[in-house]
Amino acid sequence: MIRSELLQALHRDNPELRAEEVEQVVDIFFEKIAERLAEGGRVELRGFGAFSTRQRESRQGRNPRTGEKVDVPSKRVPYFKPGKEMRKRINDA
């Protein structure tokens, strides 16, 4: 599912809301998750899963085009861990 399909589904399930209102809610939802992760925090949605970040250490990489070694700096990357109910729903489907 892509963002536009999500917006359409939410609008279809909530006809009392204008399309612009649905889009605003989705924008706020994702923006708040991104803000919290940028602060180093965690977002937990019971029954769905938890968003957090993980630290990746710096490492020696390789340029695939030239084969030259390059230094890759350490960084934080987003991580999603599905909740128990989500894992059960996926595996029982």
Backbone as XML, in Angstrom:
<?xml version="1.0"?>
<chain id="A" units="angstrom">
  <residue number="1" name="MET">
    <atom name="N" x="0.855" y="-1.174" z="0.000"/>
    <atom name="CA" x="0.000" y="0.000" z="0.000"/>
    <atom name="C" x="0.899" y="1.234" z="0.000"/>
  </residue>
  <residue number="2" name="ILE">
    <atom name="N" x="0.563" y="2.168" z="-0.844"/>
    <atom name="CA" x="1.301" y="3.424" z="-0.877"/>
    <atom name="C" x="0.466" y="4.505" z="-0.182"/>
  </residue>
  <residue number="3" name="ARG">
    <atom name="N" x="1.092" y="5.636" z="0.053"/>
    <atom name="CA" x="0.459" y="6.721" z="0.821"/>
    <atom name="C" x="-0.904" y="7.124" z="0.255"/>
  </residue>
  <residue number="4" name="SER">
    <atom name="N" x="-0.999" y="7.267" z="-1.068"/>
    <atom name="CA" x="-2.266" y="7.691" z="-1.678"/>
    <atom name="C" x="-3.360" y="6.655" z="-1.452"/>
  </residue>
  <residue number="5" name="GLU">
    <atom name="N" x="-3.009" y="5.369" z="-1.469"/>
    <atom name="CA" x="-3.994" y="4.309" z="-1.201"/>
    <atom name="C" x="-4.455" y="4.362" z="0.252"/>
  </residue>
  <residue number="6" name="LEU">
    <atom name="N" x="-3.534" y="4.642" z="1.162"/>
    <atom name="CA" x="-3.889" y="4.790" z="2.575"/>
    <atom name="C" x="-4.864" y="5.949" z="2.753"/>
  </residue>
  <residue number="7" name="LEU">
    <atom name="N" x="-4.570" y="7.080" z="2.118"/>
    <atom name="CA" x="-5.455" y="8.242" z="2.217"/>
    <atom name="C" x="-6.839" y="7.919" z="1.673"/>
  </residue>
  <residue number="8" name="GLN">
    <atom name="N" x="-6.904" y="7.230" z="0.547"/>
    <atom name="CA" x="-8.196" y="6.864" z="-0.038"/>
    <atom name="C" x="-8.976" y="5.938" z="0.884"/>
  </residue>
  <residue number="9" name="ALA">
    <atom name="N" x="-8.305" y="4.949" z="1.466"/>
    <atom name="CA" x="-8.972" y="4.002" z="2.369"/>
    <atom name="C" x="-9.501" y="4.716" z="3.606"/>
  </residue>
  <residue number="10" name="LEU">
    <atom name="N" x="-8.713" y="5.607" z="4.179"/>
    <atom name="CA" x="-9.162" y="6.341" z="5.360"/>
    <atom name="C" x="-10.336" y="7.264" z="5.022"/>
  </residue>
  <residue number="11" name="HIS">
    <atom name="N" x="-10.285" y="7.893" z="3.858"/>
    <atom name="CA" x="-11.379" y="8.777" z="3.437"/>
    <atom name="C" x="-12.651" y="7.963" z="3.192"/>
  </residue>
  <residue number="12" name="ARG">
    <atom name="N" x="-12.502" y="6.797" z="2.596"/>
    <atom name="CA" x="-13.653" y="5.920" z="2.337"/>
    <atom name="C" x="-14.296" y="5.457" z="3.658"/>
  </residue>
  <residue number="13" name="ASP">
    <atom name="N" x="-13.464" y="5.159" z="4.665"/>
    <atom name="CA" x="-13.970" y="4.691" z="5.961"/>
    <atom name="C" x="-14.474" y="5.828" z="6.846"/>
  </residue>
  <residue number="14" name="ASN">
    <atom name="N" x="-14.137" y="7.071" z="6.498"/>
    <atom name="CA" x="-14.537" y="8.241" z="7.276"/>
    <atom name="C" x="-15.093" y="9.314" z="6.351"/>
  </residue>
  <residue number="15" name="PRO">
    <atom name="N" x="-16.262" y="9.067" z="5.755"/>
    <atom name="CA" x="-16.802" y="10.011" z="4.768"/>
    <atom name="C" x="-17.161" y="11.375" z="5.358"/>
  </residue>
  <residue number="16" name="GLU">
    <atom name="N" x="-17.286" y="11.452" z="6.679"/>
    <atom name="CA" x="-17.602" y="12.738" z="7.305"/>
    <atom name="C" x="-16.426" y="13.710" z="7.277"/>
  </residue>
  <residue number="17" name="LEU">
    <atom name="N" x="-15.226" y="13.184" z="6.992"/>
    <atom name="CA" x="-14.033" y="14.026" z="6.899"/>
    <atom name="C" x="-13.726" y="14.354" z="5.442"/>
  </residue>
  <residue number="18" name="ARG">
    <atom name="N" x="-13.310" y="15.579" z="5.210"/>
    <atom name="CA" x="-12.877" y="15.963" z="3.869"/>
    <atom name="C" x="-11.527" y="15.301" z="3.579"/>
  </residue>
  <residue number="19" name="ALA">
    <atom name="N" x="-11.206" y="15.141" z="2.315"/>
    <atom name="CA" x="-9.937" y="14.511" z="1.927"/>
    <atom name="C" x="-8.754" y="15.276" z="2.501"/>
  </residue>
  <residue number="20" name="GLU">
    <atom name="N" x="-8.868" y="16.607" z="2.539"/>
    <atom name="CA" x="-7.780" y="17.425" z="3.074"/>
    <atom name="C" x="-7.580" y="17.156" z="4.563"/>
  </residue>
  <residue number="21" name="GLU">
    <atom name="N" x="-8.675" y="16.913" z="5.289"/>
    <atom name="CA" x="-8.577" y="16.624" z="6.729"/>
    <atom name="C" x="-7.911" y="15.274" z="6.959"/>
  </residue>
  <residue number="22" name="VAL">
    <atom name="N" x="-8.261" y="14.289" z="6.153"/>
    <atom name="CA" x="-7.648" y="12.966" z="6.274"/>
    <atom name="C" x="-6.145" y="13.078" z="6.005"/>
  </residue>
  <residue number="23" name="GLU">
    <atom name="N" x="-5.790" y="13.817" z="4.976"/>
    <atom name="CA" x="-4.375" y="13.985" z="4.639"/>
    <atom name="C" x="-3.626" y="14.700" z="5.758"/>
  </residue>
  <residue number="24" name="GLN">
    <atom name="N" x="-4.263" y="15.677" z="6.366"/>
    <atom name="CA" x="-3.639" y="16.407" z="7.469"/>
    <atom name="C" x="-3.390" y="15.478" z="8.659"/>
  </residue>
  <residue number="25" name="VAL">
    <atom name="N" x="-4.353" y="14.615" z="8.972"/>
    <atom name="CA" x="-4.199" y="13.672" z="10.082"/>
    <atom name="C" x="-3.027" y="12.721" z="9.805"/>
  </residue>
  <residue number="26" name="VAL">
    <atom name="N" x="-2.956" y="12.184" z="8.597"/>
    <atom name="CA" x="-1.867" y="11.268" z="8.239"/>
    <atom name="C" x="-0.521" y="11.988" z="8.304"/>
  </residue>
  <residue number="27" name="ASP">
    <atom name="N" x="-0.460" y="13.218" z="7.792"/>
    <atom name="CA" x="0.779" y="13.994" z="7.849"/>
    <atom name="C" x="1.233" y="14.208" z="9.285"/>
  </residue>
  <residue number="28" name="ILE">
    <atom name="N" x="0.305" y="14.584" z="10.156"/>
    <atom name="CA" x="0.629" y="14.823" z="11.565"/>
    <atom name="C" x="1.111" y="13.527" z="12.218"/>
  </residue>
  <residue number="29" name="PHE">
    <atom name="N" x="0.432" y="12.417" z="11.942"/>
    <atom name="CA" x="0.777" y="11.121" z="12.514"/>
    <atom name="C" x="2.230" y="10.756" z="12.176"/>
  </residue>
  <residue number="30" name="PHE">
    <atom name="N" x="2.577" y="10.805" z="10.895"/>
    <atom name="CA" x="3.931" y="10.431" z="10.491"/>
    <atom name="C" x="4.963" y="11.452" z="10.953"/>
  </residue>
  <residue number="31" name="GLU">
    <atom name="N" x="4.595" y="12.717" z="10.977"/>
    <atom name="CA" x="5.523" y="13.750" z="11.432"/>
    <atom name="C" x="5.865" y="13.561" z="12.913"/>
  </residue>
  <residue number="32" name="LYS">
    <atom name="N" x="4.882" y="13.229" z="13.722"/>
    <atom name="CA" x="5.127" y="13.021" z="15.153"/>
    <atom name="C" x="6.011" y="11.805" z="15.390"/>
  </residue>
  <residue number="33" name="ILE">
    <atom name="N" x="5.813" y="10.739" z="14.617"/>
    <atom name="CA" x="6.677" y="9.567" z="14.736"/>
    <atom name="C" x="8.107" y="9.958" z="14.369"/>
  </residue>
  <residue number="34" name="ALA">
    <atom name="N" x="8.285" y="10.668" z="13.255"/>
    <atom name="CA" x="9.615" y="11.082" z="12.811"/>
    <atom name="C" x="10.282" y="12.003" z="13.833"/>
  </residue>
  <residue number="35" name="GLU">
    <atom name="N" x="9.528" y="12.939" z="14.401"/>
    <atom name="CA" x="10.086" y="13.846" z="15.414"/>
    <atom name="C" x="10.595" y="13.069" z="16.613"/>
  </residue>
  <residue number="36" name="ARG">
    <atom name="N" x="9.785" y="12.130" z="17.080"/>
    <atom name="CA" x="10.159" y="11.353" z="18.263"/>
    <atom name="C" x="11.410" y="10.521" z="17.996"/>
  </residue>
  <residue number="37" name="LEU">
    <atom name="N" x="11.498" y="9.921" z="16.822"/>
    <atom name="CA" x="12.675" y="9.130" z="16.479"/>
    <atom name="C" x="13.909" y="10.013" z="16.355"/>
  </residue>
  <residue number="38" name="ALA">
    <atom name="N" x="13.748" y="11.213" z="15.798"/>
    <atom name="CA" x="14.870" y="12.142" z="15.656"/>
    <atom name="C" x="15.410" y="12.563" z="17.024"/>
  </residue>
  <residue number="39" name="GLU">
    <atom name="N" x="14.541" y="12.584" z="18.020"/>
    <atom name="CA" x="14.953" y="12.920" z="19.389"/>
    <atom name="C" x="15.622" y="11.741" z="20.081"/>
  </residue>
  <residue number="40" name="GLY">
    <atom name="N" x="15.636" y="10.577" z="19.425"/>
    <atom name="CA" x="16.212" y="9.383" z="20.033"/>
    <atom name="C" x="15.198" y="8.585" z="20.818"/>
  </residue>
  <residue number="41" name="GLY">
    <atom name="N" x="13.921" y="8.946" z="20.686"/>
    <atom name="CA" x="12.870" y="8.266" z="21.423"/>
    <atom name="C" x="12.315" y="7.060" z="20.704"/>
  </residue>
  <residue number="42" name="ARG">
    <atom name="N" x="11.219" y="6.581" z="21.214"/>
    <atom name="CA" x="10.563" y="5.375" z="20.723"/>
    <atom name="C" x="9.070" y="5.643" z="20.638"/>
  </residue>
  <residue number="43" name="VAL">
    <atom name="N" x="8.408" y="5.048" z="19.652"/>
    <atom name="CA" x="6.957" y="5.177" z="19.502"/>
    <atom name="C" x="6.374" y="3.771" z="19.513"/>
  </residue>
  <residue number="44" name="GLU">
    <atom name="N" x="5.508" y="3.503" z="20.482"/>
    <atom name="CA" x="4.913" y="2.176" z="20.609"/>
    <atom name="C" x="3.417" y="2.267" z="20.345"/>
  </residue>
  <residue number="45" name="LEU">
    <atom name="N" x="2.946" y="1.457" z="19.415"/>
    <atom name="CA" x="1.525" y="1.378" z="19.089"/>
    <atom name="C" x="1.060" y="-0.023" z="19.482"/>
  </residue>
  <residue number="46" name="ARG">
    <atom name="N" x="0.374" y="-0.120" z="20.598"/>
    <atom name="CA" x="-0.048" y="-1.424" z="21.123"/>
    <atom name="C" x="-0.810" y="-2.212" z="20.063"/>
  </residue>
  <residue number="47" name="GLY">
    <atom name="N" x="-0.459" y="-3.480" z="19.944"/>
    <atom name="CA" x="-1.104" y="-4.352" z="18.986"/>
    <atom name="C" x="-0.541" y="-4.233" z="17.579"/>
  </residue>
  <residue number="48" name="PHE">
    <atom name="N" x="0.294" y="-3.233" z="17.343"/>
    <atom name="CA" x="0.877" y="-3.040" z="16.013"/>
    <atom name="C" x="2.384" y="-3.248" z="16.050"/>
  </residue>
  <residue number="49" name="GLY">
    <atom name="N" x="3.072" y="-2.434" z="16.850"/>
    <atom name="CA" x="4.519" y="-2.574" z="16.948"/>
    <atom name="C" x="5.158" y="-1.328" z="17.512"/>
  </residue>
  <residue number="50" name="ALA">
    <atom name="N" x="6.471" y="-1.305" z="17.464"/>
    <atom name="CA" x="7.218" y="-0.188" z="18.027"/>
    <atom name="C" x="8.265" y="0.299" z="17.029"/>
  </residue>
  <residue number="51" name="PHE">
    <atom name="N" x="8.342" y="1.616" z="16.908"/>
    <atom name="CA" x="9.354" y="2.264" z="16.086"/>
    <atom name="C" x="10.448" y="2.772" z="17.019"/>
  </residue>
  <residue number="52" name="SER">
    <atom name="N" x="11.685" y="2.545" z="16.629"/>
    <atom name="CA" x="12.811" y="3.056" z="17.401"/>
    <atom name="C" x="13.969" y="3.263" z="16.427"/>
  </residue>
  <residue number="53" name="THR">
    <atom name="N" x="15.123" y="3.625" z="16.964"/>
    <atom name="CA" x="16.304" y="3.747" z="16.123"/>
    <atom name="C" x="17.381" y="2.831" z="16.673"/>
  </residue>
  <residue number="54" name="ARG">
    <atom name="N" x="18.272" y="2.441" z="15.796"/>
    <atom name="CA" x="19.419" y="1.634" z="16.186"/>
    <atom name="C" x="20.675" y="2.330" z="15.685"/>
  </residue>
  <residue number="55" name="GLN">
    <atom name="N" x="21.722" y="2.177" z="16.446"/>
    <atom name="CA" x="22.997" y="2.782" z="16.089"/>
    <atom name="C" x="23.792" y="1.832" z="15.212"/>
  </residue>
  <residue number="56" name="ARG">
    <atom name="N" x="24.279" y="2.325" z="14.097"/>
    <atom name="CA" x="25.192" y="1.560" z="13.252"/>
    <atom name="C" x="26.573" y="2.175" z="13.407"/>
  </residue>
  <residue number="57" name="GLU">
    <atom name="N" x="27.525" y="1.337" z="13.711"/>
    <atom name="CA" x="28.892" y="1.805" z="13.918"/>
    <atom name="C" x="29.535" y="2.180" z="12.583"/>
  </residue>
  <residue number="58" name="SER">
    <atom name="N" x="30.559" y="3.015" z="12.662"/>
    <atom name="CA" x="31.294" y="3.357" z="11.444"/>
    <atom name="C" x="31.994" y="2.097" z="10.943"/>
  </residue>
  <residue number="59" name="ARG">
    <atom name="N" x="32.221" y="2.060" z="9.643"/>
    <atom name="CA" x="32.826" y="0.868" z="9.063"/>
    <atom name="C" x="33.560" y="1.243" z="7.785"/>
  </residue>
  <residue number="60" name="GLN">
    <atom name="N" x="34.309" y="0.300" z="7.299"/>
    <atom name="CA" x="35.013" y="0.467" z="6.030"/>
    <atom name="C" x="34.119" y="-0.133" z="4.950"/>
  </residue>
  <residue number="61" name="GLY">
    <atom name="N" x="33.686" y="0.699" z="3.993"/>
    <atom name="CA" x="32.866" y="0.229" z="2.886"/>
    <atom name="C" x="33.674" y="0.186" z="1.613"/>
  </residue>
  <residue number="62" name="ARG">
    <atom name="N" x="33.005" y="-0.134" z="0.538"/>
    <atom name="CA" x="33.672" y="-0.227" z="-0.746"/>
    <atom name="C" x="32.776" y="0.392" z="-1.809"/>
  </residue>
  <residue number="63" name="ASN">
    <atom name="N" x="33.349" y="1.258" z="-2.625"/>
    <atom name="CA" x="32.621" y="1.854" z="-3.729"/>
    <atom name="C" x="32.375" y="0.754" z="-4.765"/>
  </residue>
  <residue number="64" name="PRO">
    <atom name="N" x="31.107" y="0.409" z="-5.052"/>
    <atom name="CA" x="30.840" y="-0.702" z="-5.964"/>
    <atom name="C" x="31.310" y="-0.443" z="-7.399"/>
  </residue>
  <residue number="65" name="ARG">
    <atom name="N" x="31.400" y="0.809" z="-7.769"/>
    <atom name="CA" x="31.808" y="1.144" z="-9.138"/>
    <atom name="C" x="33.322" y="1.017" z="-9.329"/>
  </residue>
  <residue number="66" name="THR">
    <atom name="N" x="34.073" y="1.521" z="-8.339"/>
    <atom name="CA" x="35.535" y="1.550" z="-8.498"/>
    <atom name="C" x="36.255" y="0.509" z="-7.640"/>
  </residue>
  <residue number="67" name="GLY">
    <atom name="N" x="35.568" y="-0.022" z="-6.628"/>
    <atom name="CA" x="36.214" y="-0.960" z="-5.721"/>
    <atom name="C" x="37.050" y="-0.274" z="-4.663"/>
  </residue>
  <residue number="68" name="GLU">
    <atom name="N" x="37.105" y="1.051" z="-4.697"/>
    <atom name="CA" x="37.892" y="1.833" z="-3.751"/>
    <atom name="C" x="37.275" y="1.749" z="-2.352"/>
  </residue>
  <residue number="69" name="LYS">
    <atom name="N" x="38.131" y="1.653" z="-1.328"/>
    <atom name="CA" x="37.646" y="1.625" z="0.055"/>
    <atom name="C" x="37.213" y="3.028" z="0.464"/>
  </residue>
  <residue number="70" name="VAL">
    <atom name="N" x="36.088" y="3.105" z="1.190"/>
    <atom name="CA" x="35.594" y="4.384" z="1.692"/>
    <atom name="C" x="35.179" y="4.214" z="3.142"/>
  </residue>
  <residue number="71" name="ASP">
    <atom name="N" x="35.313" y="5.285" z="3.915"/>
    <atom name="CA" x="34.865" y="5.266" z="5.303"/>
    <atom name="C" x="33.381" y="5.607" z="5.355"/>
  </residue>
  <residue number="72" name="VAL">
    <atom name="N" x="32.607" y="4.746" z="6.010"/>
    <atom name="CA" x="31.181" y="4.989" z="6.205"/>
    <atom name="C" x="31.009" y="5.404" z="7.666"/>
  </residue>
  <residue number="73" name="PRO">
    <atom name="N" x="30.525" y="6.628" z="7.928"/>
    <atom name="CA" x="30.409" y="7.098" z="9.315"/>
    <atom name="C" x="29.310" y="6.364" z="10.082"/>
  </residue>
  <residue number="74" name="SER">
    <atom name="N" x="29.390" y="6.421" z="11.396"/>
    <atom name="CA" x="28.333" y="5.834" z="12.220"/>
    <atom name="C" x="27.057" y="6.646" z="12.026"/>
  </residue>
  <residue number="75" name="LYS">
    <atom name="N" x="25.925" y="5.996" z="12.213"/>
    <atom name="CA" x="24.643" y="6.683" z="12.040"/>
    <atom name="C" x="23.547" y="5.918" z="12.759"/>
  </residue>
  <residue number="76" name="ARG">
    <atom name="N" x="22.454" y="6.630" z="12.986"/>
    <atom name="CA" x="21.254" y="5.991" z="13.548"/>
    <atom name="C" x="20.322" y="5.669" z="12.391"/>
  </residue>
  <residue number="77" name="VAL">
    <atom name="N" x="19.682" y="4.504" z="12.459"/>
    <atom name="CA" x="18.749" y="4.102" z="11.414"/>
    <atom name="C" x="17.416" y="3.731" z="12.059"/>
  </residue>
  <residue number="78" name="PRO">
    <atom name="N" x="16.291" y="3.986" z="11.372"/>
    <atom name="CA" x="15.000" y="3.617" z="11.923"/>
    <atom name="C" x="14.851" y="2.092" z="11.978"/>
  </residue>
  <residue number="79" name="TYR">
    <atom name="N" x="14.106" y="1.633" z="12.974"/>
    <atom name="CA" x="13.882" y="0.207" z="13.173"/>
    <atom name="C" x="12.436" y="0.012" z="13.606"/>
  </residue>
  <residue number="80" name="PHE">
    <atom name="N" x="11.791" y="-1.017" z="13.055"/>
    <atom name="CA" x="10.425" y="-1.342" z="13.435"/>
    <atom name="C" x="10.383" y="-2.766" z="13.947"/>
  </residue>
  <residue number="81" name="LYS">
    <atom name="N" x="9.797" y="-2.946" z="15.119"/>
    <atom name="CA" x="9.620" y="-4.279" z="15.678"/>
    <atom name="C" x="8.121" y="-4.533" z="15.786"/>
  </residue>
  <residue number="82" name="PRO">
    <atom name="N" x="7.588" y="-5.495" z="15.023"/>
    <atom name="CA" x="6.155" y="-5.762" z="15.083"/>
    <atom name="C" x="5.757" y="-6.302" z="16.450"/>
  </residue>
  <residue number="83" name="GLY">
    <atom name="N" x="4.550" y="-5.957" z="16.868"/>
    <atom name="CA" x="4.024" y="-6.439" z="18.134"/>
    <atom name="C" x="3.553" y="-7.883" z="18.029"/>
  </residue>
  <residue number="84" name="LYS">
    <atom name="N" x="3.262" y="-8.466" z="19.165"/>
    <atom name="CA" x="2.847" y="-9.864" z="19.230"/>
    <atom name="C" x="1.589" y="-10.108" z="18.391"/>
  </residue>
  <residue number="85" name="GLU">
    <atom name="N" x="0.605" y="-9.214" z="18.507"/>
    <atom name="CA" x="-0.639" y="-9.376" z="17.757"/>
    <atom name="C" x="-0.398" y="-9.282" z="16.256"/>
  </residue>
  <residue number="86" name="MET">
    <atom name="N" x="0.497" y="-8.380" z="15.836"/>
    <atom name="CA" x="0.806" y="-8.224" z="14.418"/>
    <atom name="C" x="1.491" y="-9.468" z="13.872"/>
  </residue>
  <residue number="87" name="ARG">
    <atom name="N" x="2.451" y="-9.997" z="14.623"/>
    <atom name="CA" x="3.141" y="-11.214" z="14.176"/>
    <atom name="C" x="2.159" y="-12.370" z="14.049"/>
  </residue>
  <residue number="88" name="LYS">
    <atom name="N" x="1.254" y="-12.487" z="15.017"/>
    <atom name="CA" x="0.260" y="-13.572" z="14.982"/>
    <atom name="C" x="-0.663" y="-13.403" z="13.781"/>
  </residue>
  <residue number="89" name="ARG">
    <atom name="N" x="-1.099" y="-12.175" z="13.527"/>
    <atom name="CA" x="-2.001" y="-11.917" z="12.400"/>
    <atom name="C" x="-1.341" y="-12.229" z="11.059"/>
  </residue>
  <residue number="90" name="ILE">
    <atom name="N" x="-0.067" y="-11.881" z="10.933"/>
    <atom name="CA" x="0.669" y="-12.156" z="9.693"/>
    <atom name="C" x="0.871" y="-13.657" z="9.497"/>
  </residue>
  <residue number="91" name="ASN">
    <atom name="N" x="1.232" y="-14.353" z="10.542"/>
    <atom name="CA" x="1.541" y="-15.766" z="10.425"/>
    <atom name="C" x="0.318" y="-16.659" z="10.342"/>
  </residue>
  <residue number="92" name="ASP">
    <atom name="N" x="-0.841" y="-16.176" z="10.799"/>
    <atom name="CA" x="-2.074" y="-16.961" z="10.718"/>
    <atom name="C" x="-2.832" y="-16.724" z="9.425"/>
  </residue>
  <residue number="93" name="ALA">
    <atom name="N" x="-2.382" y="-15.733" z="8.656"/>
    <atom name="CA" x="-3.107" y="-15.382" z="7.423"/>
    <atom name="C" x="-2.886" y="-16.384" z="6.326"/>
  </residue>
</chain>
